[in-house]
Amino acid sequence: MTLALLIEQLLNGIQFGVMLFLMAAGLTLVFGVMGLINLAHGSLYMIGAFLCASVALATGSFWLGLAASLAGAAAAGAVVEIVVIRRLYDRDHLDQVLATFALILIFSEGTRWVFGSFPLYLDIPQALQGAVALPGGAQYPLYRLSIIIVGVLIAIGLYLLISRTRLGMRIRAGESDREMIGALGVDIRTLYTVVFALGAALAGFAGALVGAIQSVQVGMGEPVLILAFVVIVIGGIGSIKGALIGAILVGVVDTLGRILLPELFGLFMGPSQATSVGSALASMAIYILMAVILALKPQGLFAAGAQ
Amino acid sequence: MKKLIAASLVGLGLTVSATALAEPVKVGMITTLSGGGSGLGVDVRDGFLLAAKMAGNKDLEVIVEDDARKPDLAVQIADKMIQKEKVDVLTGIIWSNLAMAVVPSAVGQGVFYLSPNAGPSMLAGKGCHENYFNVAWQNDNLHEAMGGHANSAGFKKTFILAPNYPAGKDALTGFKRFYEGDVADELYTKLGQTDYAAEIAQIRASGADSVFFFLPGGMGIAFMKQYAQSGVDIPVMGPAFSFDQGILGAVGDAALGVKNSSQWSKDIDNPANKAFVEAFKAEYDRLPSLYASQGFDTANLILSAMKKADVKDADAFRAALKDAEFDSVRGDFKFDSNQHPIQDIYVREVVKEGDVLTNKIIGIGLEDRSSAYVEDCKL
């Protein structure tokens, strides 16, 4: 394996991690602040992608589509919170899982009903087409590089929002003691709606960004959702920092595992056998990572309570 | 979510020939109409119903149900259709794993099964059955044609990849059956994977001169879009599944010029195909895909058998099916002894007609191709 290939694969891992972070950030906030398991988070991701694709198709501008995905997913999140989620805070997790699973089905079939069964077309904007040369002779797609930059900026923004602003203070307070913050006169219902909409906007944004390089189709959110749950479990539930580090860890381990494990097994078995054993093990790699981390730190790397 | 679309097709019996028998034929269609991959099932259903409507034979009754791509659900629906609805013929399944779950027990209960899409190698070889007919292809066929095409295109070092599941392994086996060059590397990806950055980096590093991939549905869309952005410029090729009409629009210009193999294309020049393409466009306001053509042919095969035999006389009906006396939209069509098609597999190229991406035939990949497993079938 050459250095150029290794650098490219590391960047791939980081880019994948940054995408997972955008999903996991909302999930971990909602779980940390409201104590709610939201399985429908993947549907918000899908909504973002569909909105971006349809607005981009209608107006010819990817950027308008991106704005629409942020606004639309936030609005969808707020509506879902007010209509459904609000009734679930006092229920146990099983009820929450059932209700949000129902939301997945409703959103999936609703989207299929509106947009049809065929995947939508969404291409990346002209300005970000093509690949750039990296030091060491590697080439890397400009769009993926932009995703990394945007993701890091959002991570910094979220960090500042939570640690430096009044809203962030309330979010942190709501995380530690939700009765007390209510008693102090903070409008907890609005706070919850805002947090949920923020998480939804991030998921929708991630969906739109990824939709441009993957396929915009019904059911696209669920595989990502599972990985996002792995990320927040590894990172520690409720922690933004944990979500970022967990996401990058999962992204890099998954990407490098897919490349290195088949090669590793190739050293001592036949090529086709090595590929199938290696690929099988690579798809387990992140779950093994999760198991190891949980064995060492049962609360995850940066559990919110331990901060 | 479970949906029952009972489409009883009533029309005026038009072409009732002298030997036609009034016994109605009840067809149960189990196909994927919701969730991921539903585009394929929708096309098969629409093609099938279009043929039924065009024939206007009121003795053909069709019940359609959605399997949501779940093997257990498909098995339940099949049992219900056989035992409660008393269907004579089952059809519609898209995915090989679902077909393996449903077909052996269904044909064992004396029902006919006509496959409009899946063609797992088991059912073409040792597991063949007198009541099982495949109207599409054996799974390996389109990949074999691409292997042949790679030779004639002068490729010497091809990088091949497919998802890590039985049909993916069949695909790469099929490709290698006729391919004479070297394999740069052989890669199995996770089924349903949507990010191929790591694989594309390996393609770049491998020094291959071409890429062959089998990534059906959304996987192929993601791969093609990411490949176009990666700066790797060696040619790609694959079976029609990643370049059919249903998903070309989502892939976009990244697919232009890609060679792919198919047993059908909308520009095959015969009257049946022209009529089919026109009628499909008029009825559904979109271009047909190969899945729609397979659904259309399946219905016409049943209709042709109905003209010759009574479905209650299983032996006669089976013989009538086997004659395959219908005008297939793909041109010449006949069954081999394992009741899988012998047909030409074409090589197509993705072109732009006006604003619409579509396929155009550029040559024949394999002529009168049967399946590699026909020897293993004891029919």
Boltz contact constraints between the chains, C-beta under 6 A:
constraints:
  - contact:
      token1: [A, 5]
      token2: [B, 201]
      max_distance: 6.0
  - contact:
      token1: [A, 5]
      token2: [B, 205]
      max_distance: 6.0
  - contact:
      token1: [A, 8]
      token2: [B, 201]
      max_distance: 6.0
  - contact:
      token1: [A, 9]
      token2: [B, 198]
      max_distance: 6.0
  - contact:
      token1: [A, 9]
      token2: [B, 201]
      max_distance: 6.0
  - contact:
      token1: [A, 12]
      token2: [B, 197]
      max_distance: 6.0
  - contact:
      token1: [A, 12]
      token2: [B, 198]
      max_distance: 6.0
  - contact:
      token1: [A, 117]
      token2: [B, 38]
      max_distance: 6.0
  - contact:
      token1: [A, 117]
      token2: [B, 39]
      max_distance: 6.0
  - contact:
      token1: [A, 117]
      token2: [B, 42]
      max_distance: 6.0
  - contact:
      token1: [A, 118]
      token2: [B, 39]
      max_distance: 6.0
  - contact:
      token1: [A, 118]
      token2: [B, 246]
      max_distance: 6.0
  - contact:
      token1: [A, 119]
      token2: [B, 218]
      max_distance: 6.0
  - contact:
      token1: [A, 119]
      token2: [B, 221]
      max_distance: 6.0
  - contact:
      token1: [A, 119]
      token2: [B, 247]
      max_distance: 6.0
  - contact:
      token1: [A, 119]
      token2: [B, 250]
      max_distance: 6.0
  - contact:
      token1: [A, 121]
      token2: [B, 249]
      max_distance: 6.0
  - contact:
      token1: [A, 121]
      token2: [B, 250]
      max_distance: 6.0
  - contact:
      token1: [A, 121]
      token2: [B, 252]
      max_distance: 6.0
  - contact:
      token1: [A, 123]
      token2: [B, 252]
      max_distance: 6.0
  - contact:
      token1: [A, 131]
      token2: [B, 231]
      max_distance: 6.0
  - contact:
      token1: [A, 139]
      token2: [B, 231]
      max_distance: 6.0
  - contact:
      token1: [A, 141]
      token2: [B, 229]
      max_distance: 6.0
  - contact:
      token1: [A, 141]
      token2: [B, 230]
      max_distance: 6.0
  - contact:
      token1: [A, 143]
      token2: [B, 229]
      max_distance: 6.0
  - contact:
      token1: [A, 213]
      token2: [B, 225]
      max_distance: 6.0
  - contact:
      token1: [A, 213]
      token2: [B, 226]
      max_distance: 6.0
  - contact:
      token1: [A, 214]
      token2: [B, 194]
      max_distance: 6.0
  - contact:
      token1: [A, 214]
      token2: [B, 222]
      max_distance: 6.0
  - contact:
      token1: [A, 215]
      token2: [B, 218]
      max_distance: 6.0
  - contact:
      token1: [A, 215]
      token2: [B, 221]
      max_distance: 6.0
  - contact:
      token1: [A, 215]
      token2: [B, 222]
      max_distance: 6.0
  - contact:
      token1: [A, 215]
      token2: [B, 250]
      max_distance: 6.0
  - contact:
      token1: [A, 217]
      token2: [B, 218]
      max_distance: 6.0
  - contact:
      token1: [A, 219]
      token2: [B, 35]
      max_distance: 6.0
  - contact:
      token1: [A, 219]
      token2: [B, 36]
      max_distance: 6.0
  - contact:
      token1: [A, 255]
      token2: [B, 198]
      max_distance: 6.0
  - contact:
      token1: [A, 258]
      token2: [B, 198]
      max_distance: 6.0
  - contact:
      token1: [A, 259]
      token2: [B, 198]
      max_distance: 6.0
  - contact:
      token1: [A, 275]
      token2: [B, 188]
      max_distance: 6.0
  - contact:
      token1: [A, 279]
      token2: [B, 164]
      max_distance: 6.0
  - contact:
      token1: [A, 279]
      token2: [B, 188]
      max_distance: 6.0
  - contact:
      token1: [A, 283]
      token2: [B, 190]
      max_distance: 6.0
